[in-house]
Structure formats: C-alpha cells, structure tokens
Amino acid sequence: MADYRLYAFGESGNSYKAALMLALTGSDWERVPVDYFNGQTRTAGFRETVNEMGEAPVLLHKGRTLTQSGVILDYLAAETGQFGPRDEDERREILRWILFDNHKFTSYYATLRFLVGLQKSGESPVTAFLRGRAAGAFAIVDKHLAGRDFMVGGRPTIADISLAGYIFFDEETGMALADYPHILAWRARIAALPGWKPPYDLVPPALPARH
Ligand SMILES: N[C@@H](CCC(=O)N[C@@H](CS)C(=O)NCC(=O)O)C(=O)O
C-alpha cells in the first residue's frame, strides 16, 4: 500500500490541490475513488467513516484522517519539508491566501464551473452573480502577482498550489484567463515545476464525457 491514500475524483479541483502537492513533492500515493456524481459524499456511510463534512479530498496517512485541502497542504508541507513557510511571517501570509482562496477565489469560481461547465445549467442570475464574484477574486490575485513570480516569498508554496487548483481545468465558465495576464503567466510557471501534471492525468475524471 502507498504511504498516502487520497480520496479524490477527477473533476474536483480541491482534490487536484492535494494530488498536485503529492505529485510535486514526489510522494508515494494512491487514489481512493469517490463516486461524487452518484452521491457517495452525501451518504451516511461516507460521512460516518470518511469525512463528516461530506467532501473530497480526504488524505489518509499514518493513521490520521485529514480533510480540507488547506489542512492537507499544510500537513504535506510539514511532512515533506517542501512548499511550506520559512518563518512565522510567511506561515501567516500563506494562511491568509489559503483562506482567501477557500472563501472567494476557489469558492465562487468552482461553483460557477460546476453549474456552467459540468451541469450545463445555462445562464441565470445565480451564474451571473458567481461570475461577478469570481472575477473580483481573480482581479485581486492578478494584481498581487504583478511583479511577483509566486504568491508568497518569491518561490512556489502551498498558497500557489491551493489557488491554482481550478485554473488548469478547461471546462467552459464564461471567464477567460486571458483577461488576467499575471495569473496566466503564473499558471505557466506552476506548470513548469518538476513533477507537475494536469488535473485529469493525476486523478481520472468520473464523468463519462471525459473518458
Ligand atoms: N474547502 C474544502 C472544499 C471541499 C469541497 O467542496 N469538495 C467538493 C468537491 S470539489 C465536494 O466533495 N463536495 C461534496 C458535496 O458538496 O456534496 C476543501 O478545500 O477541501
């Protein structure tokens, strides 16, 4: 059995954050499939035995069960000695961006992508609201990256890995990364890191359309 076991499904950018960290750190890991689209995360069994929050990703390691991608990234940074903070100031700065990512950058964009890109919901006041909020969060990250190669400390950290979780998927959202040139350049820098792989190469898609 591999050192790390990751409950994940391919369409999940939050799962990709953890899978990408495992790949970039050269960790020995295997995936535990999650049948999200048939409701596995909403079953009592999943919530009782895997994650009471009803979400992927979930990381199993040395008898520990870790959930929340930000916590998983923090744990892996400590375990592997890679992509973590150099000091307390950096630790707080990384935490600040991971919280912003979870609350705004990933949250609005991932929900927009789910509705428009995966469920093919069409346009509605909800998708318009989400796109506006996602665009606001993208503009903030784009501005922060102007004149910087990475989010914190001039080198790749788990703040970058968290924020980058959804920007490598290509499903339609009605937002264009070309409108955010610094994010686009940063994405290329992340893709150039040794061990980087695109989402569906690390975790296969669950939806048949992607097979
Ligand atoms: N803040 C959480 C979000 C996790 C999350 O929303 N996971 C989604 C997949 S990307 C999920 O499993 N959702 C299940 C559900 O809402 O039923 C994290 O970063 O891990």
The ligand as a MOL file (V3000), in Angstrom:
LIG
                    3D

  0  0  0     0  0            999 V3000
M  V30 BEGIN CTAB
M  V30 COUNTS 20 19 0 0 0
M  V30 BEGIN ATOM
M  V30 1 N -12.9510 23.7630 1.4760 0
M  V30 2 C -12.9630 22.3780 1.0730 0
M  V30 3 C -13.9350 22.2110 -0.0760 0
M  V30 4 C -14.0800 20.7660 -0.4730 0
M  V30 5 C -15.1970 20.5830 -1.4720 0
M  V30 6 O -16.0710 21.4380 -1.6690 0
M  V30 7 N -15.1740 19.4170 -2.1200 0
M  V30 8 C -16.1840 19.1100 -3.0900 0
M  V30 9 C -15.5440 18.5510 -4.3430 0
M  V30 10 S -14.5080 19.7450 -5.1100 0
M  V30 11 C -17.0970 18.0470 -2.5200 0
M  V30 12 O -16.6380 16.9850 -2.1720 0
M  V30 13 N -18.3830 18.3560 -2.3920 0
M  V30 14 C -19.3210 17.4020 -1.9200 0
M  V30 15 C -20.6650 17.9810 -1.6850 0
M  V30 16 O -20.7760 19.2090 -1.6220 0
M  V30 17 O -21.5990 17.2060 -1.5930 0
M  V30 18 C -11.5550 21.9400 0.6880 0
M  V30 19 O -10.7620 22.8200 0.3090 0
M  V30 20 O -11.2240 20.7480 0.7730 0
M  V30 END ATOM
M  V30 BEGIN BOND
M  V30 1 1 1 2
M  V30 2 1 2 3
M  V30 3 1 2 18
M  V30 4 1 3 4
M  V30 5 1 4 5
M  V30 6 2 5 6
M  V30 7 1 5 7
M  V30 8 1 7 8
M  V30 9 1 8 9
M  V30 10 1 8 11
M  V30 11 1 9 10
M  V30 12 2 11 12
M  V30 13 1 11 13
M  V30 14 1 13 14
M  V30 15 1 14 15
M  V30 16 2 15 16
M  V30 17 1 15 17
M  V30 18 2 18 19
M  V30 19 1 18 20
M  V30 END BOND
M  V30 END CTAB
M  END
